[in-house]
Amino acid sequence: MSASRREPLKPGDTIGILGGGQLGRMLALAAARLGLKCQVFSPDPDSPAFDVVQNATCAEYADVEALEAFASEVDVITYEFENVPASAALVLAARKPVLPDHTILETTQDRLAEKDFVTRLGIGTAGYADVTSPQTLRDAVARLGLPAVLKTRRFGYDGKGQMMLRPGDDPEAAWASLETRAAILEAFVPFEREISVIAARGADGQVVSYDVTENEHSDHILKISKAPAAIPDAVADEARRIAKTIADALGYVGVLGVEMFVVPGADGPQVLVNEIAPRVHNSGHWTLDGASVSQFEQHIRAIAGWPLAEPLRHGTVTMTNLIGDDVHDYAGWLTVPGATVHLYGKRLAMPGRKMGHVTVVDPGKP
């Protein structure tokens, strides 16, 4: 199959997954239930996704020969993380379909490009400014005020590559500690809630969104997600509209997560976009046990060219991440009524490392 063809996959065909973390693991498990095979490409020999697939490629993303061999053995390629090197994506896209399209990474890998993209769509974000030096940081602080958040433009997640600037902080010291030449300063948002929308878009343009999720973070890492979010219906509708607008504008195929803030406004709560995740998303893990179709199956359906499903939520759902040593409490979670434990098979529990998650479904609540 050439890189330009978009014929639906057939049961028995193979999906290539770039990245071997827990998201790749859960994608492969979802694909297997639909009769599709997966092959995982990851440079980490301890990748959790390797445990659940028959074929895996352990090589660096700069290894062109390994990439070409990987492409020859699969029918379509997707990824579980957005920081795939552009050079690797180009090598693969020349040989097999890469979904979501690899060109989307040019927008979502760069926080400044992403904010500009969202703003051009007429969607609100926090105030922001491009920062390339101590002087431009001082200028940005003068314009946006403090507190504000200084972030690297690339390769940041779970609080990495960012810091809060407060009144009295030294901008020059902050710039030096970030160790980058390309950053973005974002005005601090006095939000009421953090929410996210998990949306799937098929190759035919159909967009299906899950219930809006409410999220709580600990040390910049997602700790708890609840569905549905405790927000007015009008705010939920607007959040889903925003996610659809973004997916359509990107020409997206697959599942994406859009992180948002709910902020107070003169005419009621408003929604601002924080970040776009061009992949299945941690705040959508509740769908594994709390919905009739998970975000992982929905992603597989989309990239396979199969019909998307209208998900039905089974009740009120709470997802709790097991971070670091939290994983040692798994036995206690196994005794909780309505709880389902998911462990990722990672050997070493380190602070800040996501080791698993638990979903608790209360079918008695809508």
Salt bridges, closest charged atoms under 4 A:
GLU7 OE2 - ARG5 NH2 2.23
ASP13 OD2 - LYS10 NZ 3.58
ASP46 OD2 - ARG347 NH2 2.82
ASP51 OD2 - ARG25 NH1 3.58
GLU68 OE2 - ARG95 NH2 2.63
GLU82 OE1 - ARG279 NE 2.50
ASP101 OD1 - HIS102 ND1 3.70
ASP110 OD2 - ARG153 NH2 2.59
ASP130 OD1 - ARG153 NH1 3.58
ASP158 OD1 - LYS354 NZ 3.26
GLU172 OE1 - ARG138 NH1 3.37
GLU186 OE2 - LYS115 NZ 3.02
GLU186 OE1 - LYS151 NZ 3.07
GLU194 OE1 - HIS217 ND1 3.23
ASP211 OD2 - ARG313 NE 3.01
GLU214 OE2 - ARG193 NH1 2.79
GLU216 OE2 - LYS226 NZ 3.71
ASP237 OD1 - ARG240 NH2 2.80
GLU238 OE2 - ARG241 NH2 2.83
ASP248 OD1 - ARG201 NE 2.85
ASP248 OD2 - LYS244 NZ 2.68
GLU259 OE2 - HIS281 NE2 2.89
GLU275 OE2 - ARG111 NE 3.14
GLU275 OE2 - LYS151 NZ 3.52
ASP289 OD2 - HIS342 NE2 2.72
GLU297 OE1 - ARG33 NH2 2.05
GLU297 OE2 - ARG301 NH2 2.91
ASP325 OD1 - HIS328 NE2 3.49
ASP326 OD2 - LYS223 NZ 2.47
